[in-house]
């Protein structure tokens, strides 16, 4: 059996897609091995993703191998800030515990452990430099470890580097999704081969037919009152937009009026409160922008595949658009994974906005690109991803024989 360990227990579009695509990529290569999905919180994967999640503590606490191989990735998981990762589960775990008001009262007035502290102690309290940095030597339950399509968002502190290096040197396979991540691993002293290729989600349109998804997406949009006879801009943003909301409203309204476009607001990260922010944005627009609050990751995929232009801070929203050959712009975001994605896809760095005020000018710039520009970039990126996954598959087969 093969296990896949990722943040697939949170209602976040990109994290949930990894398990779906890894399964499809293995099946397309004739793998007959059973695939088990692991995260911290067990139960059905959110977003109608269609798979059951098991708790990673099963394999961490096991004394013998429960899986022959464990694929870890993708996402920004090569990191050591465990408390920060635990804080990402605050709302999800509070709901799991029940009685959220009593929990809040206990934290605020009775000095009881916070939800984050409880989560960290229950699920992340094991001897590893980071929550996803598992060493097959130290944890016999995981079999061999294969890191796939991972991001490294932060530099490692000098006193952390040796432990991180040891984990990655012991891995059977290691691929990262951008050169910036690779450089951080090299700075930590990693000497083994590091495959550097675009994000795994680039292959999405190989498994979901573009024409079918476009039709489905248009049906979804019409059910929300969107006039699909007009140009459709799909917009997503997290609450950390960094600029006053009225600037975003102004830019989107200007585009709506001059392009005769419909503005669709699509939440991709419910765990990051995208939905709350975009509902506020819809109200601020006076209802001119359509909030499309689908919860299924496959509906989200279809909506993006049916739009004419995507603008968002979500990396996987942008990657989905590129996979389907759709023009897209990265919203301003203070992390370097956006630049890393654009670099690996062979796209110009100025497809990322420095501020929302640039949007209409950048939209005009996109219109000057030749027909099929994004589809061509997608084809090259997908080819690189498949070549790297072939190496991962070969590594997994070697593990099976052993």
N, C-alpha and C positions, 0 to 999 in steps of 0.2 A: 504493500500500500504506500501511496505517496500522500504527504500532507502539504497543505498550503496555509501559511501563517501570514495574516495581514490584518489591517484595521477594518475588517468586514463586518464588524458588529455595530458600526455607527452609520447613521443615515446620511451618507456622503457619497455622491454619485461615483467619483473616481475610485475610491477605496472599494466599493462594492463591485465595480466592473472587473477588477483584477482577477478575482476568482473565476468569473464567468469566462473571461478571455483565456486564462491559463488552461481551463478545462477544454475549451474549444481547440486551442493550439495543440494540446496533447492528443486529443481525439483525432485531429486531422493528420497526425503523424503515426497513427495506428497504435497508440499506447493502450494496452488493455488493463493497466493497473488501476485499481480503485483509488479515487481521489477524495481525501477527507479535508474539510475546511476548518481552520482553527483561527480563533481570535481570543479575546479575553472573556467576553460575555457569550454564553451559549444560547442557543435558540435559533429560530428562523432568521435568516439574514434580512435586514430591513430592505425597504424599497422594492418589495416583491422580486428580489433577486433570484429566487428559485433554488436556494440550497440551504442546508442546515449547518449551523456553526457549532463547533465543539470548543470547550474551554482549553486553552493552550496549557493550563496547569496539568492536564492529563499526561502530556508527554514530558513536560519539565520534571514532574515528580516521579515519573516511572523509572524503574531500575533496569529495565531492558527495553529494547527498541519497540515502540508501538507502530512506527512507520519506517519503511526502508530508507526514505529520503524525505526531507522537509524543505520545501521551497519557501523562502521568506521574501516577501515583496509583493508589489512595488510600493511606491509612495516615499515620503520623506521619513524614512525609518532608521537610517544609519545615523543615530544620534544618542546622546547620553543624558539629555535633560528629561529624566524619567518623570519627575514631578510635573513638568509642563505637559507631557503626554497624558498623565493621569488626569490633569485638569480638563482635558478635552472631553472626558467622560462625565463631567459633573452633572449635566442635565439628564443624560441617558441613565446613569447609575442611580441618581435620585429617584427617577421613575421606577427603576427596578426594585429599589428598597421599599417603595411605598411610603405613604404618609409624608409627602414632601414638605408640608407646612410644619409638621412636628420636627422634622429633620432640620429645617431652617431655624426654628426656635432654639433647638438644642445647640446648634453651632453658634448662634449669635448671642444667646443669653446664658447658656449653661456651660459654655466652653467645652462642649463635647467634640469628638473628632469630626472634621468636615467630611463631606462626601468624597472629596479628592483624596484625603488621607485614608479613608476607609477603602477606597478603590485600590490605592497603591499598596496597602498592606495585604489585601485579599488576593490581588491578581498579579502584582508586579514585584512582589517581595521575594526575589530570587537572585542568586549570585551571578550577575551579568553586568557588563559595563553599560548596557542599554537594554530597554525592554525587548527589542527585536534582535539584539546582538547575541545570538545563542551559539555556543561553542559545542560542537558534536563531541569533543573530548570530555567536556564537563557534564553534559547532559546526555546520557546513553539512550534515553527514550526517543530522541529526535532522529536517530540514524545519521545519515550524512546530511550536511546542510548546503543549500544552494541559494545564494542571494541573487534575485532576479529583478531587474528594472528598478533599482533602488535610488533614492535621492539622499544626499547628505547636506542638510540645510545649514549646519553650523560647523565652525572650526572646532577641533578637539583640543581641550586644554592639555598642556604638557604632561600633567600627571595622569591623564586618561589614555594617552596614545599607545602605550605598550599593551594594555589590555585589549583595546580595540584592534590593534595590529594582530595580536595572537588569534582572536576570534576569526578574523578575515583570512589570515594565512591558513587556518585549519579548514576553511570551507572548501567544498569540492568544486564550486563554481561561483563566480562573482561578476555581475554586470551592473553598471550604474547608468543612469539615464542622461547624464550630461558631463561635460568635461570639468565643470566646476566641482562636482562631487568627486570625480576621480582625483583632482588636484588636492582636495582635502584629505583623501585617503593616503595619497603619496606623502603628504606632509606629516601624516601620523606614522609613517614608516612602513606602509604596506609595500611589499616587493613582488608579490605574486601577480599573475596576469589579471588585469582588470578590463573586461569588455565594456566599451563605452558606445552605447547605441541609443537611438530615440526611445521614448517611452513605449512600453508594450501596447498601450491602448491605441497606438497608431494603426494597429491592424484591424480595428473595429469593423471597418467597411468591407473587409474580406469575409466576414461571417454574417453581416447583416446587409442585405441587398439594398443599395441606395434608392432605387426606384420604389421598392416596397416601403421603405422607411419614410420616404418623402410623402407618399400617399397617406400613410398612417398619421404622420405628423400634421398634415394639412387637415385631416379629419378631426384630430384633437383640437387644433387651433379654432376650427369653425365651431366646435362645441363650446368654446369659451367666447364666442362672439367676434372672432377675428375675421376680417375681410381678407381671405387668402387670394383674392384677385389683385391685391396690391402688393408692393414690395414689403417683405417682412424682415425687420431687424429684431433679433433675439438678444435680449440684454440680461446679464446676471451680475450681481455684485454682492460682496459680503459687507457686513456693517462697518468694517474698518476702511471705508472708502477714502478717508483722509481729506476730503473737501466737503464744503457745505452741500447738502442735498439739492439746493436750488440751482447750483451750477450744473449738476447732472441733468436735472429737469430741463434747464435751458438748452443744453446741448442736444438732448434727445428730441425736444420739441422742434428745434431748428431743423434737425434732420427729417423729422416726420413731415414738416411742412414743405420743405424744398424737394424731398424725394417722393412725396405722396405715399409715405410708408406707414405701415402699422408697427407699433412698438410693443413687443411681447416681453414680459418680465418673467423669467424662468428661474426659480430657486433650484440650485443643485446641491447645496450643502445645508440641509435642515439642521444638522448638528452644529453648524456655525451661525444659525439664525438668519440665513439668507431670506427665508420666507418672511420674517418680520420686517426686515429692512425693505424688501421689494413691495410689500403691502403698503408700507408708509410712502414709498416712492409713487405707487399708483394713486394713492390719495392726494399726494402733493401735485400730481399732474391733472387733478380734477377728473380722473377717470379716462384721460386720453390714452394712457398706457394700459394694456391689458395684462393683468396678473394671471398667469397660467400655472396654478398650483398643483401640478401632477406629482404623485408620490412614487410611482414606479420608475426605476432607472431606465427601463426600456421605453417608456413614454417620453422621458427626458431626451433620450437618444433620438427618438423619432422627431421630436420638435426641433432639435438642433439640425437634424438632417434635412428638414423641410424649409429652413429659413434661407434668406438671401445673403444675410450678413450676420455674423456673431460678434458681440462685444461683451467681454466679461473678464473678471479677475480670476476665474477658475481655470487652472491649467488644463484640467481634463475636459472642460467645456471647449476650450480652444483646440485641444488635440482632437476631440470628436469632430469639430468643424473641419479641421484640416484633413482628417481621414476621409471625409466625404467630399473633399475638394471645394469646401465652402470658404469664401473670404472671411477673414476674422481679424480682430484687433484685441490685444491684451490691455485690459484696464490697468491703471496705475496701482502697483502693489509693491510693498517694500520687502520683497524677498527675491533672491537671485534665480529661482527656478524658472521664472518666465524667460529670462535671457538665455538660460541653459537650454530650454526647449527650442527656442527660435534658432539658436546656434546649431543644435543637432539636426534640426529639420532643414537647414540651409536657407532659412528665412531671414530677411533683414531685421536688425535689432529695432529699427524704428516702427515696427508693427506693435511695439509696446508703447502705450501712451505715458508720457511723463506727468501729464495731468489731464483731467477730463476735458479741459478747454481745448485740447488738441483734436478732439474726436472728429469734428466735421472736416477739418483739413486732412486728417489721415484717411477718412472715408473717401475723399476725393482722390487721394494718392492711390488707393487700392483700385479705383475705377480706371486708372491709367495702365494697370498691369495687363499683360496679354491674356486672352481667353485661355483657360486651362492652366494658368500659372500655379494655383494651389494644388490642383490635381496632380500635376507633374512633381511637385515637391513631395506630396504624399506618397506617390509611387516609389520614389527613391528611399524615403524613410522607412516604408513598410518592408522593402527588400532587405534593408539592413537589420531590421528587427527579426525577421524570419531567419536570417542567416545566424544571428546570435542565439535564437531559440533552438535552432538545430544543434548547436554546441551544448546547450543545456540538456536537451533531450538525450544526446549521446552520453552526457555525464550521468544522467539518471539511469540509463540502461546499464552503464558500467556498474553502478551501485547495486542494481537489481541482481546482476550476475554474481557479484561478490556476496 
